[in-house]
Amino acid sequence: MLNLNRYLMPAEWAPHQATWIAWPHLDSDFPGKVEAVRWAYCELIRHLCKEERVEILCASETLEADARERLKRSGISSNIFFHRKDYVRTWLRDSAPSLVKDHSASSNIWVQWKFNAWALYDDFGPDAEIPQYISRESSIPCQQALRPDTEAPIVLEGGAFDVDGVGNILVTEQCLLSEQQQRNPGMQKRDYELVFEKYLGASNTIWLDGGCEGDDTHGHIDDLARFVAPGRIVVASAEPNDVAQYEGCQKNIQRLKAAKGRDGRSFEIIELPFPSPIYCDGQRLPASYLNFYIANNLIMVPTFNDENDRKVLGLLAELCPDRKVIGINCVDWVLGYGSLHCSTQQQPL
């Protein structure tokens, strides 16, 4: 058994050795837009590879050839590495493991969560193998996270939590406790808090209410609220005329304003707007600026050809003056019900 506080997951802004992504290939994930999304991936990689290594999973020889050709045409040839691994969906934030510091051994270790494709799909077998594959390719050991009540593997995804590296973690009740999702039947708040402390070094859990409209993961935190610095949280804020989201957002904002950090201090809370609603076939998509990804010297932010794009980029630039803030157009990307943060998994130094 592991000792409490043996592990600590660094904040996303801590120095990275690499970022892991998976080359998109399912038309069902991006209906009619796979071509466009692959070019958007090239834009993501173009910025990332200047700052850190980019590890790219490709599910076949054909996909790898496609990725190599597009990246070559985009002028990208260095600091990118390809891995042949079968997978179904590209959302590595959820299927890949989370890297933590193992203080007892002064080394890193991957923590593996049990992946069940958000209880939405049955064809997730290859995706569930990704943690062990990344462990082998990175030469970093992998530890399976277990439920505290039954010692069975715990179902969790990286998009369901956000940490600040000093003991605080953000999650939502909708995602982890709702009967609709049933990730871990029988687990209560205190059970999850024990898991977060044991495997992530987060002893102070801040429970928000629910996620943004259109989120098919039932309330992932990475569309809703994120740490951007110690003591500083950005949170999604809806306008009153956005009836579907306004009340829930206000509830989350009030919870954050009342929350205390592990040090007993209040947080600085900064509200970020949503873009105007984006729909596909009558279904609202989870378009959120909060799905940004923090890399070495960079913050890459999803943009949506919306008047709020410039406002959000400017706010994040003010909040994080030590990083370049880059907008990546995700109008097509969000057809898959995710964007930049959902597609990336950091490997800290």
DAHUDA-V120380 format. One record per run of one state. SS is the DSSP state (H for helix, E for strand, C for the rest). FROM is the first residue (numbers start at 1). TO is the last residue. If there is no record, write none. Layout:
# DAHUDA-V120380
ss,from,to
SS,FROM,TO
SS,FROM,TO
This chain:
# DAHUDA-V120380
ss,from,to
C,1,6
E,7,8
C,9,15
E,16,22
C,23,33
H,34,48
C,49,52
E,53,58
C,59,60
H,61,73
C,74,79
E,80,84
C,85,91
H,92,95
C,96,97
E,98,102
C,103,106
E,107,112
C,113,113
E,114,114
C,115,116
H,117,119
C,120,124
H,125,128
C,129,129
H,130,138
C,139,141
E,142,144
C,145,145
E,146,146
C,147,152
E,153,153
C,154,154
E,155,155
C,156,157
H,158,160
C,161,161
E,162,163
C,164,167
E,168,172
H,173,177
C,178,188
H,189,200
C,201,203
E,204,208
C,209,220
H,221,223
C,224,224
E,225,229
C,230,231
E,232,237
C,238,242
H,243,258
C,259,259
E,260,260
C,261,265
E,266,266
C,267,267
E,268,273
C,274,278
E,279,280
C,281,282
E,283,284
C,285,288
H,289,291
C,292,292
E,293,295
C,296,297
E,298,303
C,304,307
H,308,319
C,320,323
E,324,329
C,330,332
H,333,336
C,337,339
H,340,343
C,344,344
E,345,348
C,349,349
